[in-house]
Amino acid sequence: MPFWKLVLSLALAVAAMPYAWAQAGPESVLVVINTQSALSRSIGDYYVAKRRIPAANVCRIQVTDTEEIDRAIYDRQIAGAVGGC
């Protein structure tokens, strides 16, 4: 999957969460931001500010912003990092 599609998919999934769970508040959302991607930082920071997501619910990861990554990098640098947030 191209990296930009992954970032966009994550952003859209996070954006849809408040609508999916009417009772869920900002404390129920985890926003994942790739610090290596200007687009991810921009979308993530905007969403955090607009939805008043607590700082404790922001997971900043560092992964390449190339179009594609292999499964091992995903497992280690994305899934592993998000799992630790």
MILUM-576306 format. One record per residue (C-alpha): residue number from 1; residue in one letter; x, y, z. Coordinates in steps of 0.05 Angstrom, whole numbers, plus 5000, padded with zeros to 4 digits. Last residue first. Layout:
<recs>
<NUM,a,<X,Y,Z>>;
...
</recs>
This chain:
<recs>
<85,c,<5029,5086,5459>>;
<84,g,<5070,5022,5455>>;
<83,g,<5023,4987,5407>>;
<82,v,<5031,5047,5361>>;
<81,a,<5106,5037,5359>>;
<80,g,<5102,4963,5346>>;
<79,a,<5049,4970,5292>>;
<78,i,<5087,5026,5258>>;
<77,q,<5162,5017,5263>>;
<76,r,<5169,4942,5275>>;
<75,d,<5109,4911,5240>>;
<74,y,<5108,4962,5185>>;
<73,i,<5183,4956,5173>>;
<72,a,<5176,4880,5170>>;
<71,r,<5117,4885,5123>>;
<70,d,<5154,4925,5070>>;
<69,i,<5145,4999,5059>>;
<68,e,<5115,5038,5001>>;
<67,e,<5106,5112,4982>>;
<66,t,<5164,5136,5025>>;
<65,d,<5149,5176,5088>>;
<64,t,<5197,5135,5130>>;
<63,v,<5175,5121,5201>>;
<62,q,<5179,5160,5265>>;
<61,i,<5119,5154,5310>>;
<60,r,<5081,5205,5350>>;
<59,c,<5022,5178,5389>>;
<58,v,<4973,5231,5413>>;
<57,n,<4925,5209,5467>>;
<56,a,<4967,5234,5526>>;
<55,a,<4966,5303,5494>>;
<54,p,<4890,5304,5503>>;
<53,i,<4849,5310,5439>>;
<52,r,<4814,5377,5434>>;
<51,r,<4776,5357,5371>>;
<50,k,<4799,5417,5331>>;
<49,a,<4870,5419,5361>>;
<48,v,<4883,5345,5355>>;
<47,y,<4854,5343,5285>>;
<46,y,<4898,5401,5261>>;
<45,d,<4960,5370,5293>>;
<44,g,<4946,5303,5260>>;
<43,i,<4931,5331,5191>>;
<42,s,<4993,5376,5190>>;
<41,r,<5040,5325,5222>>;
<40,s,<5016,5271,5175>>;
<39,l,<5026,5316,5114>>;
<38,a,<5095,5338,5137>>;
<37,s,<5115,5265,5144>>;
<36,q,<5175,5244,5186>>;
<35,t,<5137,5258,5251>>;
<34,n,<5086,5206,5234>>;
<33,i,<5025,5223,5275>>;
<32,v,<4978,5172,5306>>;
<31,v,<4916,5201,5341>>;
<30,l,<4886,5157,5395>>;
<29,v,<4813,5173,5411>>;
<28,s,<4774,5156,5474>>;
<27,e,<4796,5218,5513>>;
<26,p,<4767,5262,5458>>;
<25,g,<4697,5236,5474>>;
<24,a,<4660,5173,5456>>;
<23,q,<4585,5175,5470>>;
<22,a,<4565,5179,5396>>;
<21,w,<4613,5123,5378>>;
<20,a,<4618,5119,5302>>;
<19,y,<4614,5194,5294>>;
<18,p,<4672,5206,5341>>;
<17,m,<4712,5152,5306>>;
<16,a,<4705,5179,5235>>;
<15,a,<4763,5227,5239>>;
<14,v,<4809,5173,5266>>;
<13,a,<4792,5128,5209>>;
<12,l,<4801,5184,5159>>;
<11,a,<4869,5202,5186>>;
<10,l,<4891,5129,5187>>;
<9,s,<4868,5119,5115>>;
<8,l,<4903,5183,5093>>;
<7,v,<4968,5161,5125>>;
<6,l,<4963,5092,5095>>;
<5,k,<4945,5121,5027>>;
<4,w,<5005,5166,5031>>;
<3,f,<5049,5106,5045>>;
<2,p,<5029,5068,4983>>;
<1,m,<5000,5000,5000>>;
</recs>
